[in-house]
Amino acid sequence: MFSNNYPEMLSIEDVCEILSVGKSTLYQMLSSGEITGAFRIGKVWKIPRKAISDYLVRAKGINVT
């Protein structure tokens, strides 16, 4: 699905596009632990592509491999 089109580490904007959610919703998902494995470097969030794949499988039942 999106795996080949995006880098290994995704930005907030990338994940918003993939999940079709706004930034506020995504920040809430990150802070609640709904999406795991993300981290910040200073003020910049980095989200591993695998974290989004795992979220989609777990929450939506979508296999993205």
N, CA, C and O of each residue as an XYZ file, in Angstrom:
260
protein
N       0.843     -1.184      0.000
C       0.000      0.000      0.000
C       0.881      1.239      0.000
O       1.324      1.652     -1.072
N       1.158      1.849      1.138
C       1.960      3.052      1.184
C       3.433      2.754      1.408
O       4.260      3.658      1.289
N       3.784      1.529      1.726
C       5.141      1.193      2.161
C       6.228      1.616      1.183
O       7.283      2.082      1.612
N       6.009      1.471     -0.077
C       7.043      1.777     -1.050
C       7.098      3.242     -1.419
O       8.070      3.679     -2.035
N       6.099      4.004     -1.067
C       6.034      5.397     -1.473
C       6.544      6.368     -0.425
O       6.701      7.552     -0.722
N       6.803      5.918      0.767
C       7.197      6.789      1.861
C       8.516      6.312      2.460
O       8.837      5.126      2.390
N       9.292      7.243      3.058
C      10.551      6.841      3.705
C      10.292      6.018      4.963
O       9.159      5.916      5.433
N      11.357      5.435      5.497
C      11.259      4.604      6.702
C      10.758      5.397      7.902
O       9.991      4.876      8.711
N      11.184      6.650      8.024
C      10.741      7.530      9.097
C       9.816      8.583      8.502
O      10.197      9.320      7.592
N       8.595      8.644      9.030
C       7.574      9.526      8.482
C       7.435     10.803      9.302
O       7.716     10.833     10.500
N       6.997     11.845      8.625
C       6.705     13.108      9.296
C       5.234     13.133      9.690
O       4.453     12.274      9.283
N       4.876     14.121     10.479
C       3.476     14.325     10.850
C       2.622     14.475      9.592
O       1.538     13.899      9.496
N       3.112     15.244      8.642
C       2.357     15.481      7.405
C       2.137     14.185      6.631
O       1.050     13.948      6.105
N       3.180     13.338      6.561
C       3.058     12.048      5.868
C       1.970     11.189      6.507
O       1.123     10.624      5.814
N       2.003     11.097      7.825
C       1.050     10.236      8.532
C      -0.366     10.794      8.414
O      -1.320     10.031      8.266
N      -0.507     12.098      8.477
C      -1.835     12.700      8.280
C      -2.392     12.317      6.914
O      -3.577     12.010      6.788
N      -1.546     12.335      5.901
C      -1.971     11.960      4.546
C      -2.342     10.483      4.478
O      -3.369     10.122      3.902
N      -1.509      9.633      5.065
C      -1.758      8.191      5.031
C      -3.064      7.833      5.730
O      -3.861      7.052      5.210
N      -3.280      8.408      6.916
C      -4.452      8.058      7.718
C      -5.674      8.926      7.428
O      -6.765      8.656      7.930
N      -5.492      9.952      6.630
C      -6.576     10.905      6.320
C      -7.153     11.520      7.591
O      -8.366     11.566      7.792
N      -6.239     11.992      8.445
C      -6.639     12.679      9.667
C      -5.913     14.022      9.731
O      -4.917     14.235      9.040
N      -6.415     14.902     10.552
C      -5.772     16.183     10.764
C      -4.655     16.077     11.789
O      -4.506     15.060     12.467
N      -3.873     17.145     11.887
C      -2.745     17.146     12.817
C      -3.199     16.993     14.260
O      -2.568     16.265     15.027
N      -4.272     17.658     14.645
C      -4.750     17.561     16.029
C      -5.109     16.128     16.387
O      -4.774     15.648     17.470
N      -5.785     15.452     15.482
C      -6.162     14.054     15.709
C      -4.924     13.186     15.825
O      -4.849     12.323     16.700
N      -3.960     13.404     14.957
C      -2.736     12.607     14.997
C      -1.961     12.854     16.287
O      -1.491     11.902     16.908
N      -1.820     14.102     16.700
C      -1.129     14.386     17.960
C      -1.827     13.695     19.128
O      -1.166     13.205     20.043
N      -3.143     13.653     19.102
C      -3.899     12.973     20.160
C      -3.615     11.467     20.129
O      -3.447     10.845     21.177
N      -3.564     10.887     18.934
C      -3.273      9.461     18.789
C      -1.870      9.137     19.308
O      -1.660      8.100     19.937
N      -0.921     10.025     19.043
C       0.453      9.812     19.505
C       0.549      9.936     21.021
O       1.188      9.108     21.671
N      -0.074     10.954     21.583
C       0.038     11.167     23.030
C      -0.721     10.122     23.835
O      -0.354      9.834     24.974
N      -1.780      9.549     23.256
C      -2.555      8.530     23.968
C      -1.924      7.139     23.872
O      -2.327      6.220     24.585
N      -0.937      6.990     22.989
C      -0.318      5.684     22.807
C      -1.032      4.815     21.785
O      -0.675      3.651     21.599
N      -2.026      5.365     21.131
C      -2.739      4.613     20.092
C      -1.786      4.232     18.960
O      -1.894      3.147     18.389
N      -0.861      5.125     18.644
C       0.228      4.839     17.713
C       1.490      4.802     18.551
O       1.847      5.786     19.199
N       2.168      3.657     18.536
C       3.359      3.486     19.369
C       4.617      3.533     18.510
O       4.567      3.314     17.300
N       5.731      3.818     19.146
C       7.016      3.796     18.459
C       7.464      5.142     17.926
O       8.590      5.267     17.445
N       6.613      6.148     17.998
C       6.982      7.478     17.526
C       7.819      8.180     18.586
O       7.710      7.881     19.775
N       8.643      9.102     18.154
C       9.473      9.860     19.089
C       9.718     11.252     18.540
O       9.472     11.537     17.368
N      10.210     12.110     19.421
C      10.502     13.490     19.027
C      11.999     13.743     19.091
O      12.697     13.257     19.981
N      12.465     14.509     18.132
C      13.812     15.054     18.148
C      13.605     16.560     18.206
O      13.289     17.195     17.200
N      13.784     17.115     19.379
C      13.442     18.520     19.578
C      11.942     18.682     19.461
O      11.179     18.084     20.218
N      11.528     19.491     18.512
C      10.101     19.707     18.289
C       9.546     18.879     17.129
O       8.357     18.957     16.819
N      10.403     18.096     16.496
C      10.020     17.356     15.295
C       9.698     15.907     15.638
O      10.531     15.195     16.199
N       8.486     15.474     15.299
C       8.077     14.087     15.489
C       8.623     13.235     14.347
O       8.630     13.662     13.192
N       9.072     12.046     14.671
C       9.461     11.028     13.707
C       8.643      9.787     14.015
O       8.619      9.306     15.148
N       7.981      9.281     13.000
C       7.103      8.126     13.186
C       7.573      7.023     12.243
O       7.529      7.196     11.024
N       8.022      5.890     12.788
C       8.448      4.792     11.919
C       7.285      4.284     11.055
O       6.149      4.158     11.513
N       7.608      4.003      9.816
C       6.600      3.474      8.888
C       5.966      2.213      9.467
O       4.767      1.984      9.302
N       6.770      1.396     10.144
C       6.249      0.162     10.751
C       5.207      0.466     11.821
O       4.255     -0.299     11.980
N       5.363      1.562     12.556
C       4.386      1.935     13.580
C       3.021      2.184     12.956
O       1.994      1.838     13.540
N       3.008      2.781     11.777
C       1.741      3.040     11.086
C       1.173      1.738     10.530
O      -0.034      1.505     10.605
N       2.032      0.891      9.974
C       1.575     -0.424      9.506
C       0.965     -1.221     10.645
O      -0.106     -1.810     10.497
N       1.652     -1.239     11.787
C       1.144     -1.966     12.956
C      -0.188     -1.385     13.426
O      -1.109     -2.129     13.764
N      -0.288     -0.068     13.448
C      -1.544      0.572     13.854
C      -2.687      0.163     12.926
O      -3.775     -0.179     13.390
N      -2.443      0.198     11.624
C      -3.505     -0.147     10.677
C      -3.954     -1.595     10.833
O      -5.146     -1.889     10.748
N      -3.011     -2.493     11.060
C      -3.357     -3.905     11.270
C      -4.152     -4.066     12.553
O      -5.185     -4.736     12.574
N      -3.664     -3.445     13.630
C      -4.289     -3.586     14.947
C      -5.647     -2.904     15.024
O      -6.603     -3.498     15.523
N      -5.750     -1.704     14.551
C      -6.960     -0.918     14.731
C      -7.994     -1.098     13.631
O      -9.197     -1.009     13.875
N      -7.525     -1.349     12.438
C      -8.427     -1.387     11.288
C      -8.512     -2.744     10.604
O      -9.380     -2.968      9.760
N      -7.611     -3.646     10.971
C      -7.599     -4.954     10.319
C      -7.108     -4.895      8.893
O      -7.443     -5.755      8.078
N      -6.304     -3.870      8.582
C      -5.778     -3.696      7.219
C      -4.366     -4.227      7.173
O      -3.530     -3.809      7.973
N      -4.075     -5.132      6.267
C      -2.728     -5.653      6.089
C      -2.036     -4.836      5.019
O      -2.487     -4.801      3.874
N      -0.927     -4.167      5.385
C      -0.255     -3.259      4.454
C       1.041     -3.809      3.912
O       1.803     -3.060      3.300
N       1.328     -5.078      4.108
C       2.580     -5.642      3.604
C       2.497     -5.950      2.148
O       3.467     -6.432      1.563
